[in-house]
């Protein structure tokens, strides 16, 4: 069975099937197949790196990943520090309270700081961006609840 003969013999069959609208060889079939492959590739890329898009790709999200994730978790799920996502309690605090906690830290008398002060590590703009990032992780109800805590 020579490959040259078998290829030569298959070409007329393929042409005939294409002329007769055989679905496995139609242009429409290939368009659909390639579209499906393209969609699958995009979805796979998006799912394989949850930080590639969305809140973690925002300016505040990038700061969070480099400065906060070590204690608060790579997905803001908590760790040494509390979670910032919807499961946490940060939405119970005003922007001013969140900023103060971040800049001043939390210290317990006679104990090491449970939250270090970041006043010398984040600019006011960066701090604001991190707070806005946190809000992206909350539910709409939590955002509304937290917004009510901020003076108009």
Secondary structure as UniProt FT lines:
FT   HELIX           3..19
FT   TURN            20..21
FT   TURN            23..25
FT   HELIX           27..48
FT   TURN            50..51
FT   HELIX           54..57
FT   HELIX           59..67
FT   HELIX           69..72
FT   TURN            74..75
FT   TURN            86..87
FT   HELIX           90..92
FT   HELIX           95..104
FT   TURN            109..110
FT   TURN            119..121
FT   HELIX           124..136
FT   HELIX           140..147
FT   TURN            148..149
//
